[in-house]
Amino acid sequence: MKAETFDRIDNISRRGLLGAGGAFVLAMGLPRAALAEAAEQPKYGADGQSGGWRDDPTLFVAIGEDGTVTITCHRAEMGQGIRTSLAMVIADELEADWSRVRIEQAVGDEARYGNQNTDGSRSMRHLFTPLRRCGAAARTMLEAAAAKRWGVSVGEVAANLHEVVHHPSGRRLGYGALAKDAAALAVPDRSTVTLKAPAAFRYIGRDVASADGVAMTTGRAGYGIDARLPDMLYAVIARPPVYGGKVKSVDKAAALAVPGVVRIVDLPAPTLPSVFQPLGGIAVLAANTWAAIKGREALTIAWDDGPNAAYDSDVYRAELERAARAPGQISRSDGDAEAALGKAARRIEAEYYIPHLAQAPMEPPMALARTGADRCEAWACTQDPQAARDLIAEALKIPVADVTIHQTLLGGGFGRKSKPDYVLEAALLSRATGGKPVKVVWTREDDLHHSYFHTVSVERLEGGLDAAGRTVAWRHRSAAPSIGSIFGPDPKHQLPFEQGMGLRNVAFAVPDFRAETCAATAHTRIGWFRSVSNIPHAFAAQSFVAELAAAAGRDPKDYLLALIGPDRTIDPRAMGDTTNYGEDPARYPVDTARLKAVINAAARGIGWGRTLPPGRGLGIAAHYSFVSYTACAIEVAVTDGQLTVERADIAVDCGPQVNPDRIRSQMEGSVVMGISLATLGEITFKEGRVQQDNFDGYALTRIDAAPKITEVHLVGGGNWNAPPGGIGEPGLPPVAPALCNAIYAATGKRIRSLPINDQIQN
């Protein structure tokens, strides 16, 4: 049974499709990701991509007798347009008429679909080739069915825009007429399937509007918050305000007296580290959300705040600063940076601070669950339906096969919704009520208080200049608690995958280079955040490059290009990076020519080098992340201490550009989000508690503060033989340093601590 209101995003099951009359179902293999971001075990298949490829039957294409092509999407749609982009890859190779394509959302099922976790900017770079094969195999089967019916050689027929044509006679058969015959044929071996030449692409490489855009903008799309089932209860939870805390005592009487409150359920606190377990607390179940919220307010709870009761952001910042000022663990060491710094004609030092950040998606975490004696069905706005499925199965002690996760549209994710603690909350509360459907609602306060926060960090950099102003020595120390702290014993130091996000894999032509990680203990839940550790590493490194340029009396853009040095490809392992975002370093070396190309594109776009009036400035920064290259150039005006972002030009090289419209949208969104984080974003703690309650305290950039002009420059997209890179996350890291470098150019004031807030006025 479907949850009510989901008329725009339907979940698809194998049984349902196979049972559809006249449906032609195509089976092709898809990847099982071998590398979760916190697991450091890269593994490459024959295609050079992470994970192996399976030829197990999986359902991605169905053709009805009326010719409707149904394409199944098994990745989360959260505004990035992946449902559209993945479908258009299949539709193109299938020679389908896009107007006759509909998209279904897959349920969470790793055995059938491979990895479905939508994070790490991996979807298109892992699925582009196999989904092309998927569409091409379907096209091949349709052509074979037509040739058999006509009694002609398959070489005489070809698919063309939803029909198969017999060239000698001009006969045509539509896909609907061929569906049954094609379904009876064996799936061709991948070695026999011919992919289109890029010149023949209909959709790939062209702007294709989001298939969900109209529904999203007219209020008809179904999100997790919209899920409904008959007779369901609504739940809100009073969770421990300090990570690791638990209920000491509770008085429920006043809450039970609130009209509409049905029941109050105790949820046990997890053992630390909590991984994806709920935080525990007291759940109030009611006939509506308002009653549940008022019931929670009426609870009287005494908390045992546990081991993190003293966590204070200001005190912890000082701890990180002390850690970053002492030698740390070596992450990368080329030459002898210490000696080179000592002999340098001039030594430059700077320290940068980036606070905790919350993902704060517009739709907070939401989940609806219904349980039986040996089953559970849930509807949730989750990035990782498989993790939710496994978590529920373990907690309820039922087989994974008896857990169904319906993945709704997500009103934003940014990494928060890859941790499905809220989905398990709904399942546990449904079980506690004897199987009644329960919808767990997170308020904005819940979202900000109980997130998996982006790490806080102090980054200390030292550079040595020779007499000509060239950088001859570089040392970067990074002190930040690790994501690994939620999975097991706190590693104290950043894990290799975090170090490979702009700390040690820096493609600078500096002979004496050293990167270090400094010990830092986690006192709250640390989790994935859009672009993860690239944010602090890039902010520090790219800000520091501009400081070195100023010390040398050089133009910042020219100095950055010179620091990168000659065109070359670098094996990431030569820089100490053993992870490379899970990709084969032979297929994905770091290419300095591509990095310099995006810098030059952004600089040209913004008119770098032009004379500006007083109070205006240009800044630039670049970064390699998720095997893509981005650069951002920003123009600001500062008048009477007030900052205005006049223009932003952002350039990206992600290899093949499957849907340029979506790429531009992601880059534009990255600019706005990057400016928001740099100017306003900060989560602080006192006595272990988050101090920000809502968007009045954790503010986001509004329309009037966004850049007046944002231009996106797509670089290097014509080579379809190149492996694709990520796109959802790479646009974010260069924005903050470009902004702060522009502020320096306008005012002469360095910003080394985020958020900027009112620093320009001081």
MOQUIDA-V740620 format. One record per run of one state. SS is the DSSP state (@ for helix, = for strand, . for the rest). FROM is the first residue (numbers start at 1). LEN is the number of residues. If there is no record, write none. Layout:
# MOQUIDA-V740620
SS:FROM:LEN
SS:FROM:LEN
This chain:
# MOQUIDA-V740620
.:1:3
=:4:1
.:5:6
=:11:2
.:13:1
@:14:5
.:19:5
=:24:4
.:28:3
=:31:1
.:32:12
=:44:1
.:45:5
=:50:2
.:52:1
=:53:1
.:54:5
=:59:5
.:64:5
=:69:5
.:74:8
@:82:13
.:95:3
@:98:3
=:101:7
.:108:2
@:110:4
.:114:9
@:123:28
.:151:3
@:154:3
=:157:4
.:161:2
=:163:4
.:167:5
=:172:3
@:175:9
.:184:6
@:190:3
.:193:5
@:198:3
.:201:12
@:213:5
.:218:5
=:223:1
@:224:3
.:227:1
=:228:1
.:229:4
=:233:6
.:239:7
=:246:6
.:252:1
@:253:4
.:257:4
=:261:7
.:268:13
=:281:6
.:287:2
@:289:10
.:299:1
=:300:5
.:305:1
@:306:3
.:309:4
@:313:12
.:325:4
=:329:6
.:335:2
@:337:7
.:344:2
=:346:9
.:355:1
=:356:2
.:358:8
=:366:6
.:372:4
=:376:5
.:381:4
@:385:12
.:397:3
@:400:3
=:403:5
.:408:1
=:409:1
.:410:6
@:416:3
.:419:2
@:421:12
.:433:5
=:438:4
.:442:2
@:444:6
.:450:3
=:453:2
.:455:2
=:457:9
.:466:5
=:471:10
.:481:2
@:483:4
.:487:9
@:496:4
.:500:12
=:512:7
.:519:7
=:526:1
.:527:7
@:534:19
.:553:3
@:556:9
.:565:4
=:569:2
.:571:1
@:572:4
.:576:4
@:580:3
.:583:7
=:590:2
@:592:15
.:607:9
=:616:10
.:626:2
=:628:12
.:640:2
=:642:12
.:654:6
@:660:20
.:680:3
=:683:1
.:684:1
=:685:2
.:687:2
=:689:2
.:691:12
@:703:3
.:706:3
=:709:6
.:715:18
@:733:15
.:748:5
=:753:1
.:754:5
@:759:3
.:762:1
